[in-house]
Amino acid sequence: MQISNPIFFFALWGFFGLIATGLSLLSGQKRTTVTSGEFYPGIEGLRGILALNVFFHHAVIAYFYFRTGNWDLPPSKLYAQLGALSVSMFFFITGFLFWSKRLATPNLSPGPFLLKRARRLMPAYLGSLALIAIITAYQTNFSLRVPFHSLVAELGAWAISGLAGFPNINGFASAQINHTVFWTLRLEWEFYILLPFLGWFARRKGPLAILLLCLIPNLVLGNIPAHGSQETFLARVQLFVLMTATCFSVGILAAHLKAERKQWPLLKHPACTLVAVLLLWCVVTYVDPLEGFAESALLAPIFLMVVYGNDFHGLLTSRAMMYLGKISYSVYLLHGIVLYVLVQGLAWHFHWVSLDPFAYWALMAVVGVVVILVASVSYRFLELPFLGKSAKKVEKPAIAVLAQPVSEAIE
């Protein structure tokens, strides 16, 4: 059986679901299926699925890395798409939640808004950056390999979420430690920074204008490498424009639809589950694993179903998915670091190249559990204390471990 057999994916998802359910019960988390204010239970569950899918994506890439020495997309279309479609839908969610906020708050003040975002996102981010710095120090034998002022500048660039790039730290390619996932966080921050200034787009024809404005420069700039650590400024502009045109815009359009049409019963019909499965099959089978127009066009109807309350027969609002959604930010930040540390540590005991697919996925099951546990701790101590007041109005858990319930999506 090959490493990319979908059986491993579904089997481990079932296992991780049981782990998440158990942690949810231990933490006293309430299960809710009711949309309230800015909190969408279906979107919370979707985030849990997307974050763990990125873990599967990187786990398979790592398998081939041990054999070829190249960190490339896996030959399996399924496991390659788990990265691209997850990132696309994360951007859908950001566009939807924050454009909805923009529509509800026409006079959004930039300062307080960005400070609130920083308070929510930066503690966990800086915690993961601290781990990367410690691992980098270990890998460079705790010796200074660049001038001190260069080291400070490198760490400073990372500390501001890569808005000034993600350079090597102390001469070491530190981006490999977390599998370069931070590039998406930089795009999120670029979107947040621009959001307060896009008030005049918050009208019925605004999204169309955004799409047109984004398409034109993207076509002019052409294909420029965008994900490397040595990106040019022009490449980063093109990447943001492309992601806005293809991903953030889907969420923006969904926000306008939801504002004008509160209910859409057709999108909650049980048959929509079959439609969603067929659309996902088309994405995996026929679309290149890159964030772009074709991918977004096929994923957008699924996202609209979720926005209008379709939880796909309770999957998205199950205990497991809601728990994983709650810790999804920490899962996304930390899964690459955990994978890197455990792989490097276990290299003393395992010859990775010789592992058969069953043995490899058995080890990934262990790694995945560690990821969920570490992310739970990160959420409890680096996210929950900085959430809004409504997120803390929860019952005391029966056993005070790991995490607490969350009650808002974008606090």
C-alpha positions, -999 to +999 in steps of 0.1 A: +000+000+000+014+034-010+020+063+014-006+084-004-034+059-001-065+079+011-072+051+037-045+065+059-060+100+057-095+089+067-083+064+094-061+090+111-088+116+109-111+092+127-084+087+154-077+124+158-115+130+160-117+106+190-088+124+207-104+158+201-137+146+214-121+133+246-102+166+251-135+185+245-152+165+272-123+169+296-122+207+291-160+210+297-166+226+263-202+231+254-214+221+219-233+247+201-250+247+167-265+281+168-251+311+149-249+340+173-236+375+164-202+371+148-198+334+158-206+308+131-203+272+145-199+258+110-170+280+102-154+272+136-156+235+127-144+241+092-113+258+105-105+227+126-107+205+095-085+229+074-058+233+100-054+195+105-055+190+067-024+211+064-007+188+089-015+158+066-002+178+037+032+184+053+034+149+067+033+134+032+058+160+019+081+151+047+079+114+037+092+121+002+117+146+016+135+118+035+139+100+002+147+127-023+161+156-002+136+179-019+108+197-002+082+196-030+045+190-034+037+153-031+029+133-062-006+125-047-032+150-059-052+145-027-023+153-003-011+181-025-045+197-025-049+194+013-025+224+015-038+246-013-075+242-007-071+246+031-052+279+026-078+291+001-106+284+024-088+300+054-086+332+033-124+328+024-131+328+061-109+359+068-125+378+040-160+369+051-157+375+089-138+408+086-157+422+056-189+414+076-174+434+104-166+462+080-201+463+067-215+465+102-190+492+112-187+517+084-164+540+104-140+513+116-110+530+133-077+517+121-058+520+154-081+502+178-089+475+151-053+467+145-044+467+182-073+443+188-060+420+161-024+422+175-037+413+210-055+383+196-029+369+172+006+380+184+010+361+217+006+327+201+026+338+171+055+351+193+054+319+213+059+299+182+086+323+171+104+318+204+104+280+197+118+286+163+146+308+177+155+282+204+156+255+177+177+277+155+201+284+183+205+247+189+210+239+152+237+266+151+255+253+182+245+284+202+272+304+184+268+337+167+273+333+130+262+368+118+269+403+133+247+409+163+228+438+147+220+414+117+206+389+141+184+415+158+172+427+124+164+391+113+144+384+145+127+417+141+116+409+106+100+377+118+085+394+149+063+416+127+048+386+110+071+388+080+059+421+068+096+428+061+102+392+049+114+360+066+152+360+064+175+333+076+181+336+113+218+335+123+227+320+090+202+291+093+172+285+071+148+288+100+117+288+077+121+250+073+113+245+110+077+254+106+075+244+069+072+281+058+035+284+069+040+320+081+037+335+046-001+331+050-001+351+082+017+379+065-010+381+039-036+381+067-019+411+082-017+429+049-055+424+046-061+437+081-040+468+075-059+477+044-093+468+057-101+501+076-092+521+045-116+502+022-148+516+036-159+530+002-158+495-012-184+484+015-212+490-009-232+466-032-208+470-061-177+471-040-166+435-043-168+437-082-146+468-081-120+450-059-119+421-083-113+443-113-087+464-095-068+432-084-070+414-118-054+441-138-021+445-120-019+407-115-021+402-153+005+430-159+030+417-133+028+382-147+041+350-129+066+360-102+078+334-076+060+343-044+066+318-016+104+319-013+122+334+016+140+358-008+109+373-023+111+407-040+087+434-030+071+432-065+065+394-060+049+400-026+026+427-040+016+403-068+009+375-043-013+397-022-032+409-052-037+374-065-049+361-031-073+391-028-087+385-063-090+347-059-096+340-021-103+370+001-128+382-026-149+350-021-153+358+015-161+394+007-188+384-018-202+359+008-204+388+033-224+409+010-248+380+002-253+373+039-260+409+046-286+412+019-301+377+023-301+364+059-315+330+051-311+306+021-328+273+029-317+257-003-281+258+008-290+238+039-307+210+019-294+175+027-285+170-010-259+198-007-236+173+011-234+153-022-228+185-041-200+195-018-184+160-021-186+162-059-170+197-059-142+185-037-137+155-059-134+179-089-108+200-071-087+171-061-090+154-095-088+182-121-074+213-105-037+220-100-028+223-062-023+261-063-045+289-049-062+304-079-094+311-098-103+275-107-098+263-072-118+292-056-146+288-081-152+252-071-148+258-034-169+289-032-203+271-033-192+249-004-182+279+016-215+295+009-233+264+023-213+267+055-220+305+058-257+298+055-257+272+083-251+239+065-231+217+089-231+187+066-252+164+088-236+176+120-200+171+110-188+207+113-206+212+146-195+179+162-176+181+194-144+170+177-146+196+149-156+224+173-127+216+196-102+214+167-116+247+154-110+264+187-073+254+187-069+257+149-047+288+150-022+271+173-024+239+153-015+259+122+013+277+139+028+247+157+023+216+137+053+222+115+075+229+146+063+197+163+069+177+131+104+191+127+114+185+163+101+149+165+114+140+131+149+153+141+147+136+175+135+103+162+161+102+135+185+088+162+161+058+165+145+054+131+159+052+096+131+072+080+139+060+045+134+024+055+099+029+071+070+014+052+038+034+048+021+017+078+050+024+101+053+060+089+016+068+094+017+051+128+044+076+138+024+104+122-005+094+144+017+100+174+030+133+160-006+144+153-017+137+189+013+157+202+003+185+178-032+186+192-020+185+228+006+212+223-019+234+204-044+229+233-018+242+258-009+271+235-046+280+232-051+279+269-022+301+278-014+322+247-048+327+231-076+324+257-063+351+280-063+376+251-098+368+238-128+391+243-149+390+274-177+370+258-152+343+249-145+338+286-181+335+298-179+297+301-186+271+327-157+258+348-146+225+334-149+193+354-112+187+350-091+219+346-068+208+317-056+222+285-083+244+270-116+262+275-146+268+252-145+296+228-176+317+221-165+341+194-150+336+160-130+368+155-124+383+189 
